[in-house]
Amino acid sequence: MIINVGVVGAGSMGTAIAQTVASNANVLLFCRRNQLANNINSSRCNVDYFPGVKLHDNIVAISDINELYDSDIIFLCVPSSAIRETVESLDFVKKDCIFVSTAKGIEKNSNKRMTEVIEDITKRPAVALSGPNIASEMVKNLTAATTIASTNVDYLNKVKKVLVSDTFKVNVNTDVVGTEFCGIIKNILAISQGICEGMGINDNAKFVVFTKSFNETKLIIEKFGGIRDTVDDYCGFGDIVTASTLSVSRNHTLGVLYGQNIVIDEKASGVLFEGKNTVIILKELCKKYNFESLTINFVYDVVISNKNPKYAFKEFWNKL
């Protein structure tokens, strides 16, 4: 049986996901701009993100979202702030279509995870995909791995089938809460490590902070209703290390800039930093669950309260 996969979002992750599943399925890659769709189909590469990387022949770019009507699985590769609107616009798809979220964030105002937002609209379980997934490596089919989570085991098996290959490993679990919160909290750890780097904090101290933050992540996951062992999977340890130590992470870069006392105007730059909104919500949730996270407080103080990073770090260090 031929599986039809839709990918919404032709940015770096959307293109990488399309490339990853193309050897197992027919893929329609939705682009907001008709010109980009035409360029991908004619040149066989996404020149906006990966010039020179040839895309699989099974990938067809489209600019009319209605063409996704026959999709068996749809990967949502859009920012967390756009998930609700995107899913609402897909109300014409098959009733058994499986939605997979790659976004790692919390919806503003509702404080809901991405699968919760999707389930609000579709009235059926969704799948969360989270891992140390560097799009620039995935699109070249280099060796990589990810975690997928859902309460529906049949959905997990179907999604795994289109993802897995000789170079792409997939772990599955039913701990959706833990899996999604790993991807959410990792943004905060990435910012905290970036702040330390921007300040020029020595490596020994940075990894003391990282150790504390990683252990706090397990406690937070447990408090929020997830399974602490999930933090040891690709969606946890793998993703946290990737985001916290590599320059490919936007949130790590954001932290570096704040550590250097450089405040970024997101609207002017056009770059979205998921962690900035996330730290506000996580601080509220920690208060709700009566849990104090030194890492979340540190990032909140610097990024939201604009406290001098040196003073904020000293307070953080003294509490370790």
C-alpha positions as CSV (number, residue, x, y, z in Angstrom):
1,M,0.0,0.0,0.0
2,I,1.3,3.4,-1.0
3,I,1.3,5.9,1.9
4,N,0.5,9.5,1.1
5,V,2.3,12.0,3.4
6,G,1.8,15.7,3.6
7,V,4.3,18.1,5.1
8,V,3.1,21.5,6.1
9,G,6.0,24.0,6.1
10,A,8.8,24.2,3.6
11,G,11.4,25.6,6.0
12,S,14.4,23.7,7.2
13,M,12.6,21.1,9.3
14,G,9.8,20.6,6.8
15,T,12.2,20.0,4.0
16,A,14.2,17.7,6.1
17,I,11.2,15.7,7.2
18,A,10.0,15.4,3.6
19,Q,13.4,14.1,2.5
20,T,13.4,11.6,5.4
21,V,10.1,10.0,4.6
22,A,10.3,10.3,0.8
23,S,11.9,6.8,0.4
24,N,8.9,5.3,2.1
25,A,6.0,7.4,0.9
26,N,4.7,9.8,-1.7
27,V,5.2,13.3,-0.2
28,L,3.4,16.6,-0.8
29,L,5.4,19.5,0.6
30,F,3.2,22.5,1.2
31,C,4.8,25.9,0.6
32,R,3.2,29.2,1.5
33,R,4.7,30.8,-1.6
34,N,3.9,29.5,-5.1
35,Q,7.3,30.7,-6.3
36,L,9.1,28.5,-3.8
37,A,6.9,25.5,-4.8
38,N,7.7,26.0,-8.5
39,N,11.4,26.4,-7.8
40,I,11.6,23.2,-5.7
41,N,9.8,21.2,-8.5
42,S,11.9,22.6,-11.2
43,S,15.3,22.6,-9.6
44,R,14.8,19.6,-7.2
45,C,16.2,21.6,-4.3
46,N,15.0,24.1,-1.7
47,V,17.3,27.0,-2.6
48,D,16.0,29.1,0.3
49,Y,17.3,26.6,2.9
50,F,19.4,23.9,1.3
51,P,20.9,25.1,-2.0
52,G,22.7,22.3,-3.7
53,V,21.0,19.5,-1.8
54,K,19.0,17.3,-4.3
55,L,15.5,16.4,-3.0
56,H,14.0,12.9,-3.5
57,D,11.9,12.4,-6.6
58,N,9.0,11.4,-4.5
59,I,8.7,15.0,-3.1
60,V,6.2,17.3,-4.9
61,A,6.0,20.8,-3.7
62,I,2.5,22.5,-3.7
63,S,1.1,25.9,-2.8
64,D,-2.5,24.9,-2.5
65,I,-3.1,23.3,0.9
66,N,-6.3,21.7,-0.3
67,E,-4.2,19.2,-2.3
68,L,-3.4,17.5,1.0
69,Y,-6.9,16.0,1.1
70,D,-5.8,12.4,0.5
71,S,-3.0,12.4,3.1
72,D,-2.7,9.4,5.4
73,I,-0.2,11.3,7.6
74,I,0.5,15.0,7.9
75,F,3.7,16.4,9.5
76,L,3.2,19.9,10.9
77,C,6.5,21.7,10.6
78,V,5.4,25.2,11.6
79,P,6.1,27.2,14.8
80,S,4.0,26.4,17.9
81,S,2.2,29.7,17.5
82,A,0.8,28.6,14.1
83,I,-0.2,25.1,15.0
84,R,-3.9,25.8,15.9
85,E,-4.5,27.9,12.8
86,T,-2.8,25.4,10.6
87,V,-4.8,22.4,11.9
88,E,-8.0,24.4,11.6
89,S,-7.2,25.0,8.0
90,L,-6.9,21.3,7.4
91,D,-10.5,20.4,8.3
92,F,-11.1,18.8,4.9
93,V,-8.6,15.9,5.4
94,K,-9.6,12.3,5.9
95,K,-11.0,11.6,9.4
96,D,-8.3,9.0,10.0
97,C,-5.4,11.2,8.9
98,I,-2.7,11.2,11.5
99,F,-1.2,14.5,12.6
100,V,2.4,14.7,13.7
101,S,3.7,17.8,15.4
102,T,7.4,18.7,15.2
103,A,7.0,22.0,17.1
104,K,8.5,22.2,20.5
105,G,6.6,24.8,22.4
106,I,3.5,25.7,24.4
107,E,0.4,27.6,23.1
108,K,0.2,31.0,24.5
109,N,-2.9,31.8,26.7
110,S,-4.1,28.1,26.8
111,N,-0.7,26.7,28.1
112,K,-1.4,23.6,26.0
113,R,1.2,21.3,24.5
114,M,1.0,20.9,20.7
115,T,-0.7,17.5,20.7
116,E,-3.3,18.9,23.1
117,V,-4.0,21.8,20.7
118,I,-4.3,19.3,17.7
119,E,-6.6,17.0,19.7
120,D,-8.8,19.9,20.7
121,I,-9.5,20.4,17.0
122,T,-9.4,16.9,15.5
123,K,-10.9,15.1,18.5
124,R,-8.4,12.2,18.1
125,P,-4.9,11.5,19.3
126,A,-1.9,13.2,17.7
127,V,1.8,12.2,17.5
128,A,4.7,14.2,18.9
129,L,8.1,14.0,17.2
130,S,11.0,15.2,19.2
131,G,14.7,14.5,19.1
132,P,18.2,15.8,18.4
133,N,17.1,16.4,14.8
134,I,19.4,18.8,12.9
135,A,17.6,19.6,9.7
136,S,20.8,20.3,7.7
137,E,22.0,16.7,8.5
138,M,18.6,15.0,8.0
139,V,18.1,16.5,4.5
140,K,21.4,14.9,3.5
141,N,20.2,11.5,4.9
142,L,23.0,11.4,7.4
143,T,22.6,9.1,10.4
144,A,20.1,10.4,12.9
145,A,17.4,9.4,15.4
146,T,14.2,10.7,16.9
147,T,11.5,9.9,19.4
148,I,7.7,9.7,18.6
149,A,5.0,9.6,21.2
150,S,1.3,9.1,21.2
151,T,-1.5,7.4,23.2
152,N,-2.5,5.6,20.0
153,V,-0.1,2.7,19.4
154,D,-1.4,2.1,15.9
155,Y,-0.6,5.7,15.0
156,L,2.9,5.2,16.3
157,N,3.5,2.1,14.2
158,K,2.3,3.9,11.0
159,V,4.4,7.0,11.6
160,K,7.4,5.0,12.5
161,K,7.0,3.0,9.2
162,V,7.3,6.1,7.1
163,L,10.2,7.5,9.1
164,V,12.6,4.6,9.7
165,S,15.4,3.8,7.4
166,D,19.0,2.5,7.4
167,T,20.1,5.9,8.5
168,F,17.2,7.1,10.6
169,K,16.3,5.4,13.9
170,V,13.0,5.9,15.7
171,N,12.1,5.2,19.3
172,V,8.4,5.1,20.3
173,N,6.6,5.6,23.6
174,T,3.2,6.5,25.0
175,D,4.6,9.2,27.3
176,V,3.3,12.2,25.3
177,V,3.6,14.5,28.3
178,G,7.2,13.7,29.0
179,T,8.2,13.6,25.4
180,E,6.8,17.0,24.6
181,F,8.0,18.7,27.8
182,C,11.5,17.4,27.0
183,G,11.4,19.4,23.8
184,I,9.9,22.4,25.6
185,I,12.3,22.5,28.5
186,K,15.3,21.9,26.3
187,N,14.8,25.4,24.9
188,I,15.3,26.9,28.3
189,L,18.5,24.8,28.9
190,A,19.8,26.0,25.5
191,I,19.2,29.6,26.5
192,S,20.9,29.1,29.9
193,Q,24.0,27.6,28.4
194,G,24.0,30.3,25.8
195,I,23.9,33.0,28.4
196,C,26.9,31.4,30.2
197,E,28.8,31.2,26.9
198,G,28.0,34.8,26.1
199,M,29.3,35.9,29.5
200,G,32.5,33.9,29.0
201,I,31.8,31.6,31.9
202,N,34.4,28.9,32.2
203,D,33.6,25.4,30.9
204,N,33.7,23.7,34.3
205,A,31.1,26.1,35.7
206,K,28.9,25.8,32.5
207,F,28.7,22.0,32.9
208,V,28.0,22.3,36.6
209,V,25.0,24.4,35.6
210,F,24.1,21.9,32.8
211,T,24.1,19.0,35.3
212,K,21.8,20.9,37.7
213,S,19.5,21.9,34.8
214,F,19.4,18.3,33.4
215,N,18.4,16.9,36.8
216,E,15.8,19.6,37.2
217,T,14.3,18.6,33.9
218,K,13.6,15.1,35.3
219,L,11.9,16.6,38.3
220,I,9.8,19.0,36.2
221,I,8.7,16.2,33.8
222,E,7.6,14.1,36.8
223,K,5.8,17.1,38.4
224,F,3.9,17.8,35.2
225,G,2.7,14.2,34.8
226,G,5.4,12.6,32.6
227,I,7.8,9.8,33.2
228,R,11.3,10.9,34.3
229,D,13.0,8.1,32.3
230,T,11.8,9.7,29.1
231,V,14.4,12.3,29.7
232,D,17.1,9.7,28.9
233,D,15.7,9.1,25.4
234,Y,16.5,10.9,22.1
235,C,13.8,13.5,22.9
236,G,15.5,14.3,26.2
237,F,19.2,13.9,26.7
238,G,20.0,13.8,23.0
239,D,18.0,16.9,22.1
240,I,19.0,18.8,25.3
241,V,22.7,18.3,24.6
242,T,22.3,19.2,20.9
243,A,20.4,22.4,21.7
244,S,22.6,23.4,24.6
245,T,26.0,22.9,23.0
246,L,25.7,23.5,19.3
247,S,25.4,26.8,17.5
248,V,22.6,25.5,15.2
249,S,20.2,26.1,18.1
250,R,18.4,29.4,17.8
251,N,17.7,29.5,21.5
252,H,21.4,28.9,22.3
253,T,22.2,31.8,20.1
254,L,19.6,33.9,21.8
255,G,21.2,33.1,25.2
256,V,24.7,34.0,23.9
257,L,23.3,37.4,22.8
258,Y,21.7,38.1,26.2
259,G,24.8,37.0,27.9
260,Q,26.6,39.7,26.0
261,N,23.8,42.2,27.0
262,I,22.5,42.3,23.4
263,V,18.7,42.4,23.3
264,I,17.1,41.0,20.1
265,D,14.1,42.6,18.5
266,E,12.3,39.5,17.2
267,K,9.9,41.4,15.0
268,A,12.6,43.4,13.3
269,S,14.9,40.3,12.8
270,G,12.1,38.0,11.6
271,V,13.6,35.2,13.7
272,L,11.3,33.4,16.1
273,F,12.8,32.2,19.4
274,E,10.4,29.6,20.9
275,G,12.1,29.7,24.3
276,K,11.3,33.3,25.0
277,N,7.6,32.7,25.3
278,T,8.2,29.2,26.8
279,V,10.1,30.5,29.8
280,I,7.2,32.7,30.8
281,I,4.7,29.8,30.7
282,L,7.1,27.4,32.4
283,K,7.6,29.8,35.3
284,E,3.8,30.0,35.7
285,L,3.5,26.2,35.6
286,C,6.2,25.7,38.1
287,K,4.4,28.1,40.4
288,K,1.2,26.1,39.8
289,Y,2.9,22.8,40.7
290,N,4.8,24.4,43.6
291,F,8.2,23.7,42.2
292,E,11.2,26.0,42.0
293,S,13.5,25.6,39.0
294,L,16.8,27.5,39.4
295,T,17.4,27.2,35.6
296,I,14.0,28.6,34.6
297,N,14.4,31.4,37.2
298,F,17.8,32.3,35.8
299,V,16.6,32.5,32.2
300,Y,13.5,34.4,33.2
301,D,15.6,36.9,35.1
302,V,17.9,37.6,32.2
303,V,15.6,37.3,29.1
304,I,12.3,38.6,30.5
305,S,13.2,40.8,33.5
306,N,16.4,42.1,31.7
307,K,18.5,41.5,34.8
308,N,22.2,41.9,34.3
309,P,23.4,38.4,33.4
310,K,26.4,38.6,35.8
311,Y,24.1,39.3,38.8
312,A,21.6,36.7,37.7
313,F,24.4,34.1,37.3
314,K,25.8,34.9,40.7
315,E,22.4,34.3,42.3
316,F,22.0,31.1,40.4
317,W,25.4,29.8,41.4
318,N,25.0,30.6,45.0
319,K,21.8,28.4,45.1
320,L,23.4,25.4,43.5
